[in-house]
Amino acid sequence: STRLDDPGVGLRDNGRRVLTYADLESTFEDPDGREPGRSIELHVTGNMERYRWSFNGQTMAEAGPIRLTHGERIRFVLVNDTMMAHPIHLHGHFFELAHRAPLGHMPRKHTVIVAPGGIVKFDFTAEPGDWAFHCHMLYHMHAGMFQVLTVRPLDGAAA
């Protein structure tokens, strides 16, 4: 499940109202406004015993870059297969959380926490360059939970 309305461990049912991602809505129109042309599903994976962290079971050293085209509208689906939260960060872009906010008013973020066993969907428009996409827990990033998004211009030239 998305679990975007879950305040997290220690904050549930404690008598206080806690702001969650599900409560967020942008006051500004989405600058792109298009529906995504395709979807990319990435599983957030790890092994505590081996201290190995990855996307789709592959560290950055094992996986090639995720290839996109400039201007392409993409939906990323992050599925957390681990038992801990991971703050996932995309360099060089803001993305719109794809949740129940009115279309065109989804909250814009560059980092999103994916709850244990949770799913987060976000849309963004690819800008040219090579961009880091990783867990913001630096020890997870260094252990392999890191990918490169390579976005090439429409003409295929180097960014």
Contacts in CASP RR format, 6 or more apart in sequence:
PFRMAT RR
TARGET T0000
AUTHOR 0000-0000-0000
METHOD contacts of the structure
MODEL  1
STRLDDPGVGLRDNGRRVLTYADLESTFEDPDGREPGRSIELHVTGNMER
YRWSFNGQTMAEAGPIRLTHGERIRFVLVNDTMMAHPIHLHGHFFELAHR
APLGHMPRKHTVIVAPGGIVKFDFTAEPGDWAFHCHMLYHMHAGMFQVLT
VRPLDGAAA
1 118 0 8 1.000
1 119 0 8 1.000
2 22 0 8 1.000
2 99 0 8 1.000
2 118 0 8 1.000
2 119 0 8 1.000
2 120 0 8 1.000
2 121 0 8 1.000
3 115 0 8 1.000
3 117 0 8 1.000
3 118 0 8 1.000
3 119 0 8 1.000
4 20 0 8 1.000
4 21 0 8 1.000
4 22 0 8 1.000
4 97 0 8 1.000
4 99 0 8 1.000
4 120 0 8 1.000
5 20 0 8 1.000
5 21 0 8 1.000
5 22 0 8 1.000
5 23 0 8 1.000
6 12 0 8 1.000
6 20 0 8 1.000
6 115 0 8 1.000
7 18 0 8 1.000
7 20 0 8 1.000
8 18 0 8 1.000
8 115 0 8 1.000
11 18 0 8 1.000
21 97 0 8 1.000
21 99 0 8 1.000
21 107 0 8 1.000
21 112 0 8 1.000
21 113 0 8 1.000
22 99 0 8 1.000
22 100 0 8 1.000
24 97 0 8 1.000
24 101 0 8 1.000
24 107 0 8 1.000
25 101 0 8 1.000
25 102 0 8 1.000
25 105 0 8 1.000
25 106 0 8 1.000
25 107 0 8 1.000
26 96 0 8 1.000
26 101 0 8 1.000
26 104 0 8 1.000
26 105 0 8 1.000
26 106 0 8 1.000
26 107 0 8 1.000
26 108 0 8 1.000
27 105 0 8 1.000
28 105 0 8 1.000
29 104 0 8 1.000
29 105 0 8 1.000
30 96 0 8 1.000
30 104 0 8 1.000
30 105 0 8 1.000
30 106 0 8 1.000
30 108 0 8 1.000
32 73 0 8 1.000
32 123 0 8 1.000
32 125 0 8 1.000
33 104 0 8 1.000
34 73 0 8 1.000
34 125 0 8 1.000
35 73 0 8 1.000
36 73 0 8 1.000
36 74 0 8 1.000
36 75 0 8 1.000
36 123 0 8 1.000
37 72 0 8 1.000
37 73 0 8 1.000
37 74 0 8 1.000
37 75 0 8 1.000
38 72 0 8 1.000
38 74 0 8 1.000
38 75 0 8 1.000
39 74 0 8 1.000
39 75 0 8 1.000
39 76 0 8 1.000
39 77 0 8 1.000
40 66 0 8 1.000
40 74 0 8 1.000
40 75 0 8 1.000
40 76 0 8 1.000
40 77 0 8 1.000
41 76 0 8 1.000
41 77 0 8 1.000
41 79 0 8 1.000
42 55 0 8 1.000
42 56 0 8 1.000
42 76 0 8 1.000
42 77 0 8 1.000
42 78 0 8 1.000
42 79 0 8 1.000
42 147 0 8 1.000
43 55 0 8 1.000
43 56 0 8 1.000
43 57 0 8 1.000
43 78 0 8 1.000
43 79 0 8 1.000
43 80 0 8 1.000
43 81 0 8 1.000
44 55 0 8 1.000
44 78 0 8 1.000
44 79 0 8 1.000
44 80 0 8 1.000
44 81 0 8 1.000
44 82 0 8 1.000
44 86 0 8 1.000
44 88 0 8 1.000
44 114 0 8 1.000
44 135 0 8 1.000
44 145 0 8 1.000
45 53 0 8 1.000
45 54 0 8 1.000
45 55 0 8 1.000
45 56 0 8 1.000
45 57 0 8 1.000
45 81 0 8 1.000
45 82 0 8 1.000
46 52 0 8 1.000
46 53 0 8 1.000
46 54 0 8 1.000
46 57 0 8 1.000
46 81 0 8 1.000
46 82 0 8 1.000
46 145 0 8 1.000
51 143 0 8 1.000
52 59 0 8 1.000
52 143 0 8 1.000
52 144 0 8 1.000
53 59 0 8 1.000
53 135 0 8 1.000
53 140 0 8 1.000
53 141 0 8 1.000
53 143 0 8 1.000
53 144 0 8 1.000
53 145 0 8 1.000
54 62 0 8 1.000
54 63 0 8 1.000
54 144 0 8 1.000
54 145 0 8 1.000
55 63 0 8 1.000
55 145 0 8 1.000
55 147 0 8 1.000
56 63 0 8 1.000
59 143 0 8 1.000
59 144 0 8 1.000
59 145 0 8 1.000
59 146 0 8 1.000
60 144 0 8 1.000
60 146 0 8 1.000
60 147 0 8 1.000
60 148 0 8 1.000
61 144 0 8 1.000
63 147 0 8 1.000
64 147 0 8 1.000
64 148 0 8 1.000
65 130 0 8 1.000
65 147 0 8 1.000
65 148 0 8 1.000
65 149 0 8 1.000
65 150 0 8 1.000
66 133 0 8 1.000
66 147 0 8 1.000
66 148 0 8 1.000
66 149 0 8 1.000
66 150 0 8 1.000
67 150 0 8 1.000
67 152 0 8 1.000
68 74 0 8 1.000
68 126 0 8 1.000
68 149 0 8 1.000
68 150 0 8 1.000
68 151 0 8 1.000
68 152 0 8 1.000
69 126 0 8 1.000
69 151 0 8 1.000
69 152 0 8 1.000
69 153 0 8 1.000
69 154 0 8 1.000
70 126 0 8 1.000
70 127 0 8 1.000
70 128 0 8 1.000
70 151 0 8 1.000
70 152 0 8 1.000
70 153 0 8 1.000
70 154 0 8 1.000
70 159 0 8 1.000
71 125 0 8 1.000
71 126 0 8 1.000
71 127 0 8 1.000
71 154 0 8 1.000
72 125 0 8 1.000
72 126 0 8 1.000
72 151 0 8 1.000
73 123 0 8 1.000
73 124 0 8 1.000
73 125 0 8 1.000
73 126 0 8 1.000
74 123 0 8 1.000
74 124 0 8 1.000
74 125 0 8 1.000
74 126 0 8 1.000
75 98 0 8 1.000
75 121 0 8 1.000
75 122 0 8 1.000
75 123 0 8 1.000
76 95 0 8 1.000
76 121 0 8 1.000
76 122 0 8 1.000
76 123 0 8 1.000
76 124 0 8 1.000
77 119 0 8 1.000
77 120 0 8 1.000
77 121 0 8 1.000
78 88 0 8 1.000
78 112 0 8 1.000
78 114 0 8 1.000
78 119 0 8 1.000
78 120 0 8 1.000
78 121 0 8 1.000
78 122 0 8 1.000
79 117 0 8 1.000
79 118 0 8 1.000
79 119 0 8 1.000
80 86 0 8 1.000
80 114 0 8 1.000
80 115 0 8 1.000
80 116 0 8 1.000
80 117 0 8 1.000
80 118 0 8 1.000
80 119 0 8 1.000
80 120 0 8 1.000
81 117 0 8 1.000
82 116 0 8 1.000
82 117 0 8 1.000
83 116 0 8 1.000
83 117 0 8 1.000
84 116 0 8 1.000
85 113 0 8 1.000
85 114 0 8 1.000
85 115 0 8 1.000
85 116 0 8 1.000
86 113 0 8 1.000
86 114 0 8 1.000
86 135 0 8 1.000
86 136 0 8 1.000
86 137 0 8 1.000
86 140 0 8 1.000
86 145 0 8 1.000
87 111 0 8 1.000
87 112 0 8 1.000
87 113 0 8 1.000
87 114 0 8 1.000
87 135 0 8 1.000
87 136 0 8 1.000
87 137 0 8 1.000
88 111 0 8 1.000
88 112 0 8 1.000
88 113 0 8 1.000
88 114 0 8 1.000
88 120 0 8 1.000
88 133 0 8 1.000
88 134 0 8 1.000
88 135 0 8 1.000
88 136 0 8 1.000
89 110 0 8 1.000
89 111 0 8 1.000
89 132 0 8 1.000
89 133 0 8 1.000
89 134 0 8 1.000
89 135 0 8 1.000
89 136 0 8 1.000
90 110 0 8 1.000
90 111 0 8 1.000
90 124 0 8 1.000
90 131 0 8 1.000
90 132 0 8 1.000
90 133 0 8 1.000
90 149 0 8 1.000
91 110 0 8 1.000
91 131 0 8 1.000
91 132 0 8 1.000
91 133 0 8 1.000
92 110 0 8 1.000
92 127 0 8 1.000
92 131 0 8 1.000
93 110 0 8 1.000
93 124 0 8 1.000
93 125 0 8 1.000
93 126 0 8 1.000
93 127 0 8 1.000
93 131 0 8 1.000
94 108 0 8 1.000
94 109 0 8 1.000
94 110 0 8 1.000
94 124 0 8 1.000
95 108 0 8 1.000
95 109 0 8 1.000
95 110 0 8 1.000
95 112 0 8 1.000
95 122 0 8 1.000
95 123 0 8 1.000
95 124 0 8 1.000
96 104 0 8 1.000
96 106 0 8 1.000
96 107 0 8 1.000
96 108 0 8 1.000
96 122 0 8 1.000
96 123 0 8 1.000
96 124 0 8 1.000
97 106 0 8 1.000
97 107 0 8 1.000
97 109 0 8 1.000
97 112 0 8 1.000
97 120 0 8 1.000
97 121 0 8 1.000
97 122 0 8 1.000
98 106 0 8 1.000
98 121 0 8 1.000
98 122 0 8 1.000
98 123 0 8 1.000
99 106 0 8 1.000
99 121 0 8 1.000
101 107 0 8 1.000
106 123 0 8 1.000
109 122 0 8 1.000
111 136 0 8 1.000
112 120 0 8 1.000
112 122 0 8 1.000
114 120 0 8 1.000
126 149 0 8 1.000
126 151 0 8 1.000
127 151 0 8 1.000
128 151 0 8 1.000
128 152 0 8 1.000
128 153 0 8 1.000
128 159 0 8 1.000
129 150 0 8 1.000
129 151 0 8 1.000
129 152 0 8 1.000
129 159 0 8 1.000
130 148 0 8 1.000
130 149 0 8 1.000
130 150 0 8 1.000
130 151 0 8 1.000
130 159 0 8 1.000
131 148 0 8 1.000
131 149 0 8 1.000
131 150 0 8 1.000
131 151 0 8 1.000
132 146 0 8 1.000
132 148 0 8 1.000
132 149 0 8 1.000
133 146 0 8 1.000
133 147 0 8 1.000
133 148 0 8 1.000
133 149 0 8 1.000
134 140 0 8 1.000
134 141 0 8 1.000
134 145 0 8 1.000
134 146 0 8 1.000
134 147 0 8 1.000
135 141 0 8 1.000
135 145 0 8 1.000
135 146 0 8 1.000
137 145 0 8 1.000
150 159 0 8 1.000
151 159 0 8 1.000
152 158 0 8 1.000
152 159 0 8 1.000
153 159 0 8 1.000
END
